[in-house]
Structures are given as structure tokens and as C-alpha cells.
Amino acid sequence: MYYDLKTKRLVKSKKSKALKFLYNTILGRLILKIITSHLVAKIYAKYMNSKLSTIKIKSFIKSNNIDMNEYQEKDYNSFNDFFIRKIKKNKRKIEDGLIAIADSKLTVYKIDKNSSFKIKNSVYTVEELIQDSANKYEYALIFRLEAHDYHHYCFPDDGIVLSSKQIKGILHTVQPIAFKKYKVFTENTRNVSFLKCKNLGNVCYIEVGAMMIGKIVNEPVTSFKKGDEKGHFEFGGSTIVLLLEKNKVKVDKQILENSKNNIETIVKLGNRVGGVLHKK
């Protein structure tokens, strides 16, 4: 089940038969070893960037009930050109406080004194996630983007980029079915940025590549304002993990309660998902 932040109602999620086969059968897991490789992602990316792939656009819009009135009008040269479509400026409002940095399904986890947090059957440590020291973080906010979501993401506050790095890995799906068997967020390819923010302090911003996505595209900026675009993903679903410093935010109670019950909260870019404790 999902909880829709806008309507305040529970929504039933769809299940993928293909993913159940890949992750829950022996034959599926053998195939999985092949399709989670970067080579397969590169081959598939060539097709998705070709003119031929435009035939997929209409059926994708229909099957995912995408409201194209939200997006800028243009003629698309490929499916990937459609996938990274830009939204109209008035369709996403940047609200006060702690915001959602992407259209996504959000879960929030408290990081314990050992710098670890648990998702499904896996215990993650921040050190293995970012391959760096981690004693300063209190919350891990996980924004999971599905294929039909708007795949651009923004900065959560005013600030500067201190440093960034890429960690190589494979490309599991970020659907919850994979969480039961694999430590997806530490096995997948990811880009890690360390930010210094005006109100949020030290923030670690992690884009996680996913099945059929080999490309994370970030803007070449060193300073930013809240709501500025940070980058976008090419075709597929993916995830952004936001690590927030201690004593900087108060996450929305309903979102925390949903997360404890393994319910993801549907959010849109710019939605308020909590408060900032010491706003400057």
C-alpha cells in the first residue's frame, strides 16, 4: 500500500509479474545476473535513444495514466527524450520547510548510534552506503522513483557542493521486491554528493542507478538555491537517498508512521515533508 500525501488516503500498489519471476525463481535469478550488468544497460540505452523507440511513448503514457498537460510540449526524438521531459514551471511548488526533492515514493528511517538503519531484511550502514565516515547523520530519506514519475530532482536547501564521487556497482531494480534478497542501495551504482546547506547543515545526497539505468546526469554547479534542479535520471525507475544531519529537521509524523509500517508515501517535488528546526 501507498499513502498519498495530497489526498491523505491509502492507494493499492501494482505488482510486476516480471520482477516476481526474476527475483523469486532460480531461472529468473540466473537471468538477473545478466540484465543487471552495465553492458546490457548500455545496449538497451542505445535503443531507448533511437528514433525507433518513439513507438513506445503513446502506450507508456496510456498504461501509466500520465497527465501530459503537466509537461512542456515538444516533438520527441526517442523514448529517452520523452522520459527526461521537462515539467511546466507552475506545476510544482517549492513549499516551506523540509521538501521532497523528487516525484517519488518516500520512506524515512532513523539512523541509530551505530550509523545503521534497516530496510526490509537488510541492515545498511551509512559507511558502506557512501564509503565515508558517517557519525553525523540522523535520518535517511529514501525517495523511490518509478518509471512513470518525473525524473528530474532538486536541491533541498540553499548551499554549496563540497565534493562528489561515483561508486561503481550493478543495476538491480529499486522495486521493494529486490530489498528482501539484496542490499540494493550498497550494491548498485551511485553518485554521492556532500553538500553544505544554509538550514540543513551537512547533507549527503545519493543518486542510485537502477535496472536499465546506467546514467545519472547532474548539473555542473558548485552553489545552489532551494528548488534548483540538481539533475535527472535516464530511462527506468531509480532512487535518491538523502542523509540529514542530527538536530536539523522534524520529519512529518504521518510519514514516519507510514515508514514504520512499510508504507511508502507518495510525494511530489517541492511538497513539504517536515519542518526545519533552526531556520536561518
C-alpha positions as CSV (number, residue, x, y, z in Angstrom):
1,M,0.0,0.0,0.0
2,Y,1.0,3.6,-0.6
3,Y,-0.2,6.7,1.3
4,D,-1.0,9.7,-0.9
5,L,0.2,12.9,0.8
6,K,-2.1,15.0,-1.2
7,T,-5.4,13.1,-0.7
8,K,-4.4,11.6,2.7
9,R,-5.6,8.2,1.5
10,L,-4.1,4.8,1.0
11,V,-3.6,3.6,-2.5
12,K,-3.1,0.0,-3.6
13,S,0.2,-0.7,-5.4
14,K,0.6,-2.7,-8.6
15,K,2.7,-5.9,-8.7
16,S,5.0,-6.8,-11.5
17,K,4.9,-10.4,-12.7
18,A,8.2,-10.0,-14.5
19,L,10.0,-8.9,-11.3
20,K,8.5,-11.7,-9.3
21,F,9.9,-14.1,-11.8
22,L,13.3,-12.5,-11.8
23,Y,13.7,-12.3,-8.0
24,N,11.7,-15.3,-6.8
25,T,12.8,-18.1,-9.2
26,I,16.1,-19.9,-9.8
27,L,15.9,-19.3,-13.6
28,G,14.9,-15.7,-13.0
29,R,17.9,-15.1,-10.8
30,L,20.2,-16.5,-13.5
31,I,18.8,-14.1,-16.0
32,L,19.1,-11.3,-13.4
33,K,22.9,-11.6,-13.3
34,I,22.9,-10.7,-17.0
35,I,20.4,-7.9,-17.1
36,T,21.8,-6.1,-14.0
37,S,25.1,-5.6,-15.8
38,H,26.3,-2.2,-17.3
39,L,26.8,-3.8,-20.7
40,V,23.1,-4.7,-21.0
41,A,22.2,-1.3,-19.8
42,K,24.3,0.4,-22.5
43,I,22.9,-1.8,-25.2
44,Y,19.3,-1.0,-24.1
45,A,20.2,2.7,-23.8
46,K,21.2,2.8,-27.4
47,Y,17.7,1.5,-28.4
48,M,15.9,3.9,-26.0
49,N,17.9,6.8,-27.5
50,S,17.0,5.8,-31.1
51,K,14.1,7.2,-33.2
52,L,12.7,3.6,-33.3
53,S,11.9,3.7,-29.6
54,T,9.3,6.5,-30.1
55,I,6.7,3.9,-30.8
56,K,6.7,3.1,-27.1
57,I,5.6,6.6,-26.0
58,K,1.9,6.5,-26.6
59,S,1.3,3.1,-24.9
60,F,3.5,4.1,-22.0
61,I,1.5,7.3,-21.4
62,K,-1.8,5.4,-21.5
63,S,-0.7,2.5,-19.3
64,N,0.7,4.8,-16.6
65,N,-2.1,7.4,-16.8
66,I,0.4,10.2,-17.2
67,D,-1.1,13.7,-17.4
68,M,0.8,15.3,-20.3
69,N,-0.8,18.7,-19.6
70,E,1.8,19.0,-16.8
71,Y,4.7,18.9,-19.2
72,Q,6.2,21.2,-21.8
73,E,5.0,20.4,-25.4
74,K,7.6,19.2,-27.8
75,D,8.3,16.5,-30.5
76,Y,10.3,13.7,-29.0
77,N,13.2,12.2,-30.9
78,S,13.3,9.0,-28.8
79,F,11.7,7.4,-25.8
80,N,14.5,8.7,-23.6
81,D,13.9,12.2,-24.9
82,F,10.3,11.7,-23.7
83,F,11.4,10.2,-20.4
84,I,13.5,13.2,-19.4
85,R,10.7,15.6,-20.4
86,K,10.5,18.9,-18.6
87,I,7.6,19.9,-16.4
88,K,5.8,23.2,-16.7
89,K,7.1,25.8,-14.2
90,N,3.8,26.3,-12.4
91,K,3.1,22.5,-11.9
92,R,5.5,22.1,-8.9
93,K,5.5,24.5,-5.9
94,I,8.5,24.6,-3.6
95,E,7.0,24.8,-0.1
96,D,8.4,25.9,3.2
97,G,10.4,23.5,5.5
98,L,11.9,20.2,4.5
99,I,10.8,19.3,1.0
100,A,10.5,16.3,-1.3
101,I,13.4,16.5,-3.8
102,A,11.6,14.5,-6.5
103,D,8.2,13.0,-7.5
104,S,8.5,9.7,-5.7
105,K,7.5,7.2,-3.0
106,L,9.1,8.3,0.3
107,T,10.2,6.3,3.3
108,V,12.2,7.7,6.2
109,Y,14.5,5.7,8.5
110,K,16.1,6.8,11.8
111,I,19.9,6.2,11.8
112,D,21.0,4.6,15.1
113,K,24.1,5.2,17.2
114,N,26.0,2.6,15.1
115,S,25.2,4.6,11.9
116,S,22.9,1.9,10.6
117,F,19.3,1.5,9.6
118,K,17.1,-1.4,8.4
119,I,15.1,-1.7,5.2
120,K,13.1,-5.0,4.9
121,N,15.5,-7.8,5.7
122,S,18.7,-5.8,5.2
123,V,20.7,-3.7,7.7
124,Y,22.6,-0.8,6.0
125,T,25.4,1.2,7.5
126,V,26.0,4.7,6.3
127,E,29.7,3.9,5.9
128,E,29.1,1.2,3.3
129,L,26.5,3.3,1.5
130,I,28.7,6.4,1.0
131,Q,32.1,4.8,1.6
132,D,33.0,7.6,4.1
133,S,32.6,8.4,7.8
134,A,29.0,8.8,9.0
135,N,28.5,9.7,12.6
136,K,26.8,13.0,11.9
137,Y,23.5,11.8,10.3
138,E,20.2,11.2,12.0
139,Y,17.7,10.4,9.2
140,A,17.9,8.5,5.8
141,L,15.1,9.8,3.5
142,I,14.6,7.4,0.6
143,F,12.8,8.8,-2.5
144,R,12.0,5.9,-4.8
145,L,11.1,7.0,-8.4
146,E,9.1,4.7,-10.6
147,A,9.3,4.7,-14.4
148,H,6.2,6.9,-14.8
149,D,7.5,9.6,-12.4
150,Y,9.0,12.9,-13.4
151,H,12.7,12.1,-13.3
152,H,14.3,15.4,-12.5
153,Y,15.3,16.1,-8.9
154,C,16.2,19.3,-7.0
155,F,18.3,20.6,-4.1
156,P,16.6,20.7,-0.7
157,D,18.1,24.0,0.6
158,D,20.4,26.9,-0.3
159,G,24.1,25.9,-0.2
160,I,27.2,24.7,-1.9
161,V,28.6,21.4,-3.2
162,L,31.6,20.4,-1.1
163,S,32.6,17.3,-3.1
164,S,31.1,14.5,-5.1
165,K,32.1,11.0,-6.2
166,Q,30.8,8.0,-8.1
167,I,30.7,4.5,-6.7
168,K,30.6,1.7,-9.3
169,G,28.2,-1.2,-8.8
170,I,25.5,-3.2,-10.6
171,L,21.9,-2.2,-11.5
172,H,19.2,-4.0,-9.5
173,T,15.6,-2.8,-9.7
174,V,14.7,-0.4,-6.8
175,Q,11.2,-2.0,-6.5
176,P,10.7,-3.3,-2.9
177,I,10.7,-7.0,-4.2
178,A,14.5,-6.7,-4.5
179,F,15.1,-5.4,-1.0
180,K,14.3,-8.8,0.5
181,K,17.2,-10.6,-1.1
182,Y,19.8,-7.9,-2.0
183,K,21.3,-4.9,-0.3
184,V,20.3,-2.8,-3.3
185,F,21.5,0.6,-2.1
186,T,25.0,-0.6,-1.4
187,E,25.3,-2.9,-4.4
188,N,24.0,-0.5,-7.1
189,T,26.0,2.2,-8.9
190,R,25.5,5.5,-7.2
191,N,26.7,9.1,-7.2
192,V,27.4,10.7,-3.8
193,S,27.4,14.5,-3.2
194,F,28.4,16.2,0.0
195,L,26.5,19.4,0.5
196,K,26.8,22.3,3.0
197,C,23.4,23.8,3.3
198,K,22.1,27.1,4.9
199,N,19.5,25.5,7.2
200,L,20.1,21.7,6.9
201,G,23.8,21.8,7.6
202,N,25.8,18.8,6.2
203,V,23.7,16.8,3.8
204,C,24.7,13.7,1.8
205,Y,22.8,13.4,-1.5
206,I,23.0,10.0,-3.1
207,E,21.5,9.1,-6.6
208,V,21.2,5.4,-7.0
209,G,21.2,3.8,-10.5
210,A,18.7,1.1,-11.2
211,M,17.8,-1.6,-13.6
212,M,18.2,-0.4,-17.2
213,I,19.6,2.9,-16.0
214,G,23.3,3.4,-16.4
215,K,23.2,7.1,-16.5
216,I,22.8,9.7,-13.7
217,V,23.1,13.3,-15.1
218,N,23.9,16.0,-12.6
219,E,24.2,19.8,-13.3
220,P,27.8,21.1,-13.1
221,V,27.1,23.6,-10.3
222,T,29.0,24.5,-7.1
223,S,26.3,26.6,-5.5
224,F,22.6,26.3,-5.5
225,K,19.2,27.6,-4.2
226,K,16.4,25.6,-2.7
227,G,14.4,24.0,-5.5
228,D,17.1,24.4,-8.2
229,E,17.5,21.4,-10.4
230,K,20.3,19.1,-9.3
231,G,20.0,16.6,-12.2
232,H,17.9,13.8,-13.8
233,F,17.9,10.1,-14.5
234,E,17.6,8.5,-17.9
235,F,15.2,5.6,-18.6
236,G,13.8,3.5,-15.8
237,G,12.9,3.8,-12.1
238,S,15.5,4.9,-9.6
239,T,16.2,6.2,-6.0
240,I,17.6,9.1,-4.2
241,V,18.8,8.7,-0.6
242,L,19.1,11.9,1.4
243,L,21.1,11.7,4.7
244,L,20.3,14.5,7.1
245,E,22.4,15.8,10.0
246,K,21.3,15.5,13.6
247,N,19.0,18.1,15.2
248,K,18.2,19.9,11.9
249,V,14.7,18.7,10.9
250,K,11.5,17.3,12.3
251,V,10.0,14.8,9.8
252,D,6.2,14.7,9.4
253,K,4.7,12.3,11.9
254,Q,2.4,10.6,9.4
255,I,5.4,9.9,7.1
256,L,7.4,8.4,10.0
257,E,4.4,6.3,11.0
258,N,3.9,5.1,7.4
259,S,7.6,4.1,7.2
260,K,7.4,2.1,10.4
261,N,4.5,0.1,8.8
262,N,6.4,-0.4,5.5
263,I,4.0,2.0,3.7
264,E,5.6,4.4,1.2
265,T,4.2,8.0,1.0
266,I,3.5,9.4,-2.5
267,V,5.1,12.9,-2.8
268,K,5.7,15.4,-5.5
269,L,8.8,17.6,-5.9
270,G,8.5,20.6,-3.6
271,N,6.0,19.1,-1.2
272,R,6.6,19.8,2.5
273,V,7.6,16.6,4.3
274,G,8.7,18.1,7.6
275,G,10.0,21.2,9.4
276,V,13.4,22.8,9.7
277,L,14.3,23.3,13.4
278,H,16.6,26.3,13.1
279,K,15.8,28.3,10.0
280,K,18.3,31.0,9.1
